[in-house]
Amino acid sequence: MVERFEVKLANGEVESAETLWGARHIIARRAAFDTNPLRPTNVLPAEIWKTGGGGFGGRSFVETVETVGELSQNDPDQL
């Protein structure tokens, strides 16, 4: 089964990405173009879920992004 990532934004919208990087990029792009990019309340907090794998209902929680600054941090698994 193909693993994908799902992004749930604060305003209730949901978008899909093929990679974790892609999911984080969706959040960064949406925050940058929000009505108030300095306080993107329509976007943050956002949740990232992995879909298509095993587990409960075929999805598992990955992370919650609460601030734009979190998007520029290195992923500890890739260091």
LUMRO-806732 format. One record per atom (N, C-alpha, C): atom name; x, y, z. Coordinates in Angstrom, 2 decimals, padded with zeros to 5 digits. Layout:
# LUMRO-806732
{atom = CA	px = X	py = Y	pz = Z}
...
END
This chain:
# LUMRO-806732
{atom = N	px = 000.83	py = -001.17	pz = 000.00}
{atom = CA	px = 000.00	py = 000.00	pz = 000.00}
{atom = C	px = 000.89	py = 001.25	pz = 000.00}
{atom = N	px = 000.52	py = 002.25	pz = -000.75}
{atom = CA	px = 001.30	py = 003.47	pz = -000.88}
{atom = C	px = 001.06	py = 004.36	pz = 000.33}
{atom = N	px = 002.16	py = 004.81	pz = 000.94}
{atom = CA	px = 002.04	py = 005.73	pz = 002.06}
{atom = C	px = 001.98	py = 007.16	pz = 001.54}
{atom = N	px = 001.07	py = 007.93	pz = 002.09}
{atom = CA	px = 000.94	py = 009.34	pz = 001.76}
{atom = C	px = 000.79	py = 010.10	pz = 003.07}
{atom = N	px = 000.85	py = 011.40	pz = 002.97}
{atom = CA	px = 000.69	py = 012.24	pz = 004.15}
{atom = C	px = -000.49	py = 013.17	pz = 003.94}
{atom = N	px = -001.23	py = 013.38	pz = 005.00}
{atom = CA	px = -002.40	py = 014.24	pz = 004.97}
{atom = C	px = -002.17	py = 015.40	pz = 005.93}
{atom = N	px = -002.46	py = 016.61	pz = 005.48}
{atom = CA	px = -002.29	py = 017.81	pz = 006.29}
{atom = C	px = -003.67	py = 018.34	pz = 006.63}
{atom = N	px = -003.94	py = 018.49	pz = 007.94}
{atom = CA	px = -005.19	py = 019.08	pz = 008.40}
{atom = C	px = -004.88	py = 020.46	pz = 008.94}
{atom = N	px = -005.41	py = 021.48	pz = 008.27}
{atom = CA	px = -005.15	py = 022.86	pz = 008.66}
{atom = C	px = -006.15	py = 023.32	pz = 009.72}
{atom = N	px = -005.82	py = 024.41	pz = 010.39}
{atom = CA	px = -006.67	py = 024.93	pz = 011.47}
{atom = C	px = -008.07	py = 025.31	pz = 010.99}
{atom = N	px = -008.20	py = 025.71	pz = 009.74}
{atom = CA	px = -009.51	py = 026.11	pz = 009.22}
{atom = C	px = -010.35	py = 024.91	pz = 008.75}
{atom = N	px = -009.82	py = 023.69	pz = 008.94}
{atom = CA	px = -010.57	py = 022.48	pz = 008.59}
{atom = C	px = -010.24	py = 021.91	pz = 007.23}
{atom = N	px = -009.49	py = 022.63	pz = 006.41}
{atom = CA	px = -009.14	py = 022.11	pz = 005.09}
{atom = C	px = -008.13	py = 020.97	pz = 005.23}
{atom = N	px = -008.17	py = 020.05	pz = 004.27}
{atom = CA	px = -007.27	py = 018.90	pz = 004.25}
{atom = C	px = -006.60	py = 018.84	pz = 002.89}
{atom = N	px = -005.27	py = 018.66	pz = 002.89}
{atom = CA	px = -004.51	py = 018.49	pz = 001.64}
{atom = C	px = -003.64	py = 017.25	pz = 001.77}
{atom = N	px = -003.25	py = 016.67	pz = 000.64}
{atom = CA	px = -002.42	py = 015.47	pz = 000.62}
{atom = C	px = -001.06	py = 015.75	pz = 000.01}
{atom = N	px = -000.07	py = 014.98	pz = 000.46}
{atom = CA	px = 001.29	py = 015.08	pz = -000.07}
{atom = C	px = 001.88	py = 013.67	pz = -000.13}
{atom = N	px = 002.89	py = 013.50	pz = -000.99}
{atom = CA	px = 003.51	py = 012.19	pz = -001.13}
{atom = C	px = 004.63	py = 011.96	pz = -000.12}
{atom = N	px = 005.18	py = 013.04	pz = 000.46}
{atom = CA	px = 006.28	py = 012.91	pz = 001.41}
{atom = C	px = 006.04	py = 013.80	pz = 002.62}
{atom = N	px = 006.77	py = 013.54	pz = 003.69}
{atom = CA	px = 006.69	py = 014.40	pz = 004.87}
{atom = C	px = 007.17	py = 015.80	pz = 004.52}
{atom = N	px = 008.22	py = 015.90	pz = 003.73}
{atom = CA	px = 008.71	py = 017.20	pz = 003.30}
{atom = C	px = 007.61	py = 017.94	pz = 002.54}
{atom = N	px = 006.91	py = 017.24	pz = 001.67}
{atom = CA	px = 005.83	py = 017.85	pz = 000.92}
{atom = C	px = 004.70	py = 018.34	pz = 001.82}
{atom = N	px = 004.39	py = 017.58	pz = 002.85}
{atom = CA	px = 003.35	py = 017.99	pz = 003.80}
{atom = C	px = 003.76	py = 019.25	pz = 004.54}
{atom = N	px = 005.02	py = 019.31	pz = 004.97}
{atom = CA	px = 005.51	py = 020.50	pz = 005.67}
{atom = C	px = 005.56	py = 021.69	pz = 004.71}
{atom = N	px = 005.84	py = 021.44	pz = 003.45}
{atom = CA	px = 005.89	py = 022.51	pz = 002.45}
{atom = C	px = 004.48	py = 023.10	pz = 002.22}
{atom = N	px = 003.47	py = 022.25	pz = 002.24}
{atom = CA	px = 002.09	py = 022.72	pz = 002.11}
{atom = C	px = 001.78	py = 023.70	pz = 003.24}
{atom = N	px = 002.16	py = 023.34	pz = 004.45}
{atom = CA	px = 001.90	py = 024.21	pz = 005.60}
{atom = C	px = 002.65	py = 025.54	pz = 005.45}
{atom = N	px = 003.91	py = 025.47	pz = 005.06}
{atom = CA	px = 004.72	py = 026.69	pz = 004.91}
{atom = C	px = 004.14	py = 027.60	pz = 003.83}
{atom = N	px = 003.75	py = 027.02	pz = 002.72}
{atom = CA	px = 003.18	py = 027.81	pz = 001.62}
{atom = C	px = 001.87	py = 028.45	pz = 002.02}
{atom = N	px = 001.01	py = 027.67	pz = 002.67}
{atom = CA	px = -000.29	py = 028.21	pz = 003.09}
{atom = C	px = -000.12	py = 029.30	pz = 004.15}
{atom = N	px = 000.85	py = 029.14	pz = 005.05}
{atom = CA	px = 001.10	py = 030.16	pz = 006.07}
{atom = C	px = 001.62	py = 031.45	pz = 005.42}
{atom = N	px = 002.49	py = 031.32	pz = 004.44}
{atom = CA	px = 003.07	py = 032.49	pz = 003.78}
{atom = C	px = 002.02	py = 033.31	pz = 003.04}
{atom = N	px = 000.98	py = 032.65	pz = 002.54}
{atom = CA	px = -000.04	py = 033.34	pz = 001.76}
{atom = C	px = -001.37	py = 033.47	pz = 002.51}
{atom = N	px = -001.33	py = 033.29	pz = 003.84}
{atom = CA	px = -002.53	py = 033.48	pz = 004.64}
{atom = C	px = -002.89	py = 034.97	pz = 004.68}
{atom = N	px = -004.09	py = 035.28	pz = 005.11}
{atom = CA	px = -004.51	py = 036.68	pz = 005.16}
{atom = C	px = -003.60	py = 037.52	pz = 006.06}
{atom = N	px = -003.04	py = 036.90	pz = 007.10}
{atom = CA	px = -002.07	py = 037.57	pz = 007.96}
{atom = C	px = -000.88	py = 036.61	pz = 008.13}
{atom = N	px = 000.14	py = 036.71	pz = 007.28}
{atom = CA	px = 001.26	py = 035.76	pz = 007.33}
{atom = C	px = 002.05	py = 035.82	pz = 008.64}
{atom = N	px = 001.95	py = 036.92	pz = 009.37}
{atom = CA	px = 002.66	py = 037.00	pz = 010.65}
{atom = C	px = 001.94	py = 036.24	pz = 011.76}
{atom = N	px = 000.66	py = 035.99	pz = 011.54}
{atom = CA	px = -000.14	py = 035.21	pz = 012.49}
{atom = C	px = -001.15	py = 034.38	pz = 011.70}
{atom = N	px = -000.67	py = 033.30	pz = 011.09}
{atom = CA	px = -001.52	py = 032.51	pz = 010.17}
{atom = C	px = -002.52	py = 031.61	pz = 010.90}
{atom = N	px = -003.54	py = 032.20	pz = 011.50}
{atom = CA	px = -004.52	py = 031.44	pz = 012.28}
{atom = C	px = -005.40	py = 030.54	pz = 011.42}
{atom = N	px = -005.46	py = 030.78	pz = 010.13}
{atom = CA	px = -006.23	py = 029.88	pz = 009.25}
{atom = C	px = -005.46	py = 028.60	pz = 008.96}
{atom = N	px = -004.17	py = 028.60	pz = 009.24}
{atom = CA	px = -003.32	py = 027.47	pz = 008.90}
{atom = C	px = -002.84	py = 026.72	pz = 010.16}
{atom = N	px = -002.38	py = 027.46	pz = 011.15}
{atom = CA	px = -001.78	py = 026.85	pz = 012.33}
{atom = C	px = -002.71	py = 026.91	pz = 013.53}
{atom = N	px = -002.72	py = 025.88	pz = 014.36}
{atom = CA	px = -001.91	py = 024.68	pz = 014.29}
{atom = C	px = -002.40	py = 023.72	pz = 013.20}
{atom = N	px = -001.47	py = 023.01	pz = 012.62}
{atom = CA	px = -001.77	py = 022.04	pz = 011.57}
{atom = C	px = -001.27	py = 020.66	pz = 012.01}
{atom = N	px = -001.99	py = 019.64	pz = 011.62}
{atom = CA	px = -001.59	py = 018.27	pz = 011.95}
{atom = C	px = -001.17	py = 017.54	pz = 010.68}
{atom = N	px = -000.16	py = 016.70	pz = 010.82}
{atom = CA	px = 000.28	py = 015.84	pz = 009.71}
{atom = C	px = 000.02	py = 014.40	pz = 010.11}
{atom = N	px = -000.64	py = 013.67	pz = 009.22}
{atom = CA	px = -000.96	py = 012.26	pz = 009.43}
{atom = C	px = -000.40	py = 011.44	pz = 008.28}
{atom = N	px = 000.10	py = 010.25	pz = 008.59}
{atom = CA	px = 000.54	py = 009.31	pz = 007.55}
{atom = C	px = -000.64	py = 008.40	pz = 007.26}
{atom = N	px = -000.96	py = 008.26	pz = 005.98}
{atom = CA	px = -002.10	py = 007.42	pz = 005.59}
{atom = C	px = -001.61	py = 006.29	pz = 004.69}
{atom = N	px = -002.43	py = 005.28	pz = 004.57}
{atom = CA	px = -002.14	py = 004.19	pz = 003.66}
{atom = C	px = -001.30	py = 003.07	pz = 004.25}
{atom = N	px = -000.89	py = 003.19	pz = 005.49}
{atom = CA	px = -000.11	py = 002.14	pz = 006.11}
{atom = C	px = -000.99	py = 001.27	pz = 006.98}
{atom = N	px = -000.35	py = 000.40	pz = 007.73}
{atom = CA	px = -001.09	py = -000.43	pz = 008.68}
{atom = C	px = -001.49	py = 000.41	pz = 009.87}
{atom = N	px = -002.02	py = -000.24	pz = 010.87}
{atom = CA	px = -002.39	py = 000.49	pz = 012.08}
{atom = C	px = -003.88	py = 000.71	pz = 012.16}
{atom = N	px = -004.26	py = 001.57	pz = 013.05}
{atom = CA	px = -005.67	py = 001.82	pz = 013.32}
{atom = C	px = -006.28	py = 002.67	pz = 012.21}
{atom = N	px = -007.13	py = 002.07	pz = 011.44}
{atom = CA	px = -007.81	py = 002.80	pz = 010.37}
{atom = C	px = -006.90	py = 003.19	pz = 009.23}
{atom = N	px = -005.68	py = 002.62	pz = 009.16}
{atom = CA	px = -004.77	py = 002.91	pz = 008.07}
{atom = C	px = -004.11	py = 004.27	pz = 008.16}
{atom = N	px = -004.10	py = 004.88	pz = 009.33}
{atom = CA	px = -003.49	py = 006.20	pz = 009.48}
{atom = C	px = -002.79	py = 006.29	pz = 010.82}
{atom = N	px = -001.74	py = 007.11	pz = 010.87}
{atom = CA	px = -001.04	py = 007.33	pz = 012.12}
{atom = C	px = -000.60	py = 008.79	pz = 012.21}
{atom = N	px = -000.64	py = 009.30	pz = 013.42}
{atom = CA	px = -000.29	py = 010.69	pz = 013.67}
{atom = C	px = 001.21	py = 010.87	pz = 013.54}
{atom = N	px = 001.65	py = 011.95	pz = 012.87}
{atom = CA	px = 003.07	py = 012.23	pz = 012.71}
{atom = C	px = 003.49	py = 013.40	pz = 013.59}
{atom = N	px = 002.87	py = 014.58	pz = 013.39}
{atom = CA	px = 003.24	py = 015.74	pz = 014.20}
{atom = C	px = 002.19	py = 016.84	pz = 014.11}
{atom = N	px = 002.27	py = 017.75	pz = 015.08}
{atom = CA	px = 001.48	py = 018.98	pz = 015.06}
{atom = C	px = 002.46	py = 020.13	pz = 014.88}
{atom = N	px = 002.18	py = 020.99	pz = 013.92}
{atom = CA	px = 003.01	py = 022.18	pz = 013.69}
{atom = C	px = 002.24	py = 023.35	pz = 014.28}
{atom = N	px = 002.80	py = 023.98	pz = 015.31}
{atom = CA	px = 002.12	py = 025.08	pz = 015.98}
{atom = C	px = 002.65	py = 026.44	pz = 015.58}
{atom = N	px = 003.91	py = 026.51	pz = 015.14}
{atom = CA	px = 004.50	py = 027.79	pz = 014.75}
{atom = C	px = 005.24	py = 027.64	pz = 013.42}
{atom = N	px = 005.38	py = 028.74	pz = 012.71}
{atom = CA	px = 006.10	py = 028.72	pz = 011.44}
{atom = C	px = 007.56	py = 028.36	pz = 011.67}
{atom = N	px = 008.13	py = 028.76	pz = 012.81}
{atom = CA	px = 009.52	py = 028.45	pz = 013.13}
{atom = C	px = 009.82	py = 026.97	pz = 013.17}
{atom = N	px = 008.84	py = 026.17	pz = 013.52}
{atom = CA	px = 009.04	py = 024.71	pz = 013.57}
{atom = C	px = 009.33	py = 024.14	pz = 012.19}
{atom = N	px = 008.86	py = 024.80	pz = 011.16}
{atom = CA	px = 009.05	py = 024.29	pz = 009.80}
{atom = C	px = 010.49	py = 024.43	pz = 009.32}
{atom = N	px = 011.26	py = 025.31	pz = 009.95}
{atom = CA	px = 012.65	py = 025.49	pz = 009.51}
{atom = C	px = 013.62	py = 024.66	pz = 010.33}
{atom = N	px = 013.13	py = 023.92	pz = 011.29}
{atom = CA	px = 014.00	py = 023.04	pz = 012.08}
{atom = C	px = 014.30	py = 021.78	pz = 011.32}
{atom = N	px = 015.47	py = 021.22	pz = 011.57}
{atom = CA	px = 015.87	py = 019.96	pz = 010.92}
{atom = C	px = 015.09	py = 018.81	pz = 011.52}
{atom = N	px = 014.75	py = 017.86	pz = 010.69}
{atom = CA	px = 014.10	py = 016.65	pz = 011.14}
{atom = C	px = 015.15	py = 015.76	pz = 011.81}
{atom = N	px = 015.00	py = 015.44	pz = 013.09}
{atom = CA	px = 016.03	py = 014.65	pz = 013.78}
{atom = C	px = 016.27	py = 013.28	pz = 013.18}
{atom = N	px = 015.27	py = 012.72	pz = 012.48}
{atom = CA	px = 015.44	py = 011.40	pz = 011.86}
{atom = C	px = 016.33	py = 011.46	pz = 010.63}
{atom = N	px = 016.52	py = 012.65	pz = 010.07}
{atom = CA	px = 017.32	py = 012.78	pz = 008.84}
{atom = C	px = 018.73	py = 013.28	pz = 009.11}
{atom = N	px = 019.09	py = 013.50	pz = 010.36}
{atom = CA	px = 020.44	py = 013.98	pz = 010.70}
{atom = C	px = 021.42	py = 012.83	pz = 010.76}
END
